[in-house]
């Protein structure tokens, strides 16, 4: 049964709620002003690392520097803005306080506030409906990282010469490469104590990711510095090789976990074979209709990159469907002899494009692979796939 709370009781129950949390803390409030006691409690809980989630959802309020400071010190803090939000609701996995009270000192020490405490055990229906509304706020709100956004803005203002003209859109694979290289230079910056942009500039990243094929010779032409190539060249090639580990798709729907026995879930339509599945995840949930590049492991949606919708096609999306009924069909070994590429490279290309897959010693064509002429055959050493000769031109394997 709900318990009525006056001003002092709200403050007392709130601190207890933060202390008792074992899985999550969710603070829904109009204002981002938070008193020092709550700031310290959130910082402590984040440093202990025992919570799966610390979330702050706020309304249409302007962020001040003092607020940026404390938020940046809460590890893995997730922040959403919902501009028409005026509710105040403070939640852990077992109970919630719904009240008129904001989180800053003036509200707690001067105003007359009222509120109610509900528990998941005694008020399951109210708790469930409240969490449904909180999920709606997150799904329809705007994900924010204000402490990073402000730093990025200042950096851009201080370095106008770093701003370069780029095409309106990159392909999805180029976007993945760019994000991985930006992360790589940030890691290198921390490791060797050198400015990230001097290690690898935006212009250099732009040149690297827009090359159809990157070789060490081309990399030397881009970096114009043999010492730099020797220092970071192998790292760049290692980073670019990671692209094939990502699956690209669009998020159809998301679900937040409802109890301690379930996980958040993501429904995604893959671009390679157009299949749609629900995946469990421990990652921060992406938005519906967001294009992502993700590491998938069976039914798990793991680390991912958010991508912008692109009208520029990757080879994975840009193959032209043809009539292969009169084509000459070849094994990958025969394709290798014609193209000059190794069988391993051709197999890797076909797999990364979602046209072929391997199970044990057997190779199979996917539904998409069949569309582009792939045919499965039984051989002496297991199943294999043959392809129309035209696939060499389609995949630009010459």
Buried (B, 14 or more C-beta within 10 A) or exposed (E): EEBEBEBEBBBEBBEBBBEEBEBBBBBBBBBBBBBEBBBEBBBEBBEEEEBBBBBBBBBEBEBEEEBBEBBBBBBEBBBBBBEEBEBBBBBBBBBBBBBBBBBBBEBBEEEEBBBBBBBBEEBEEBBEEBBEEBBEBBBEBEBBBBBEEBEEEEEEEEEEEEEEEEEEEBBBBBBBBBBBBBEBBEBBBEEEEEEBBEBBBBBBBBBBBBBEEBEEEBBBEBBEEEEBBEBBBEBBEEBBEEBBEBBBBBBBEBBBBEEEEEBBBBBBEBBBBEBEBBBBBEBEBBBBEBBBBBBBEEEBBEEBBBBEEBEBEBBBBEBEEBEBEEBEBBBBEBBBEEBEBEBEBBBBBBBBBBBBBEEEEBBBBBEBBEBBBBBBEEEEEEBBBBBBBBBBEBBEBE
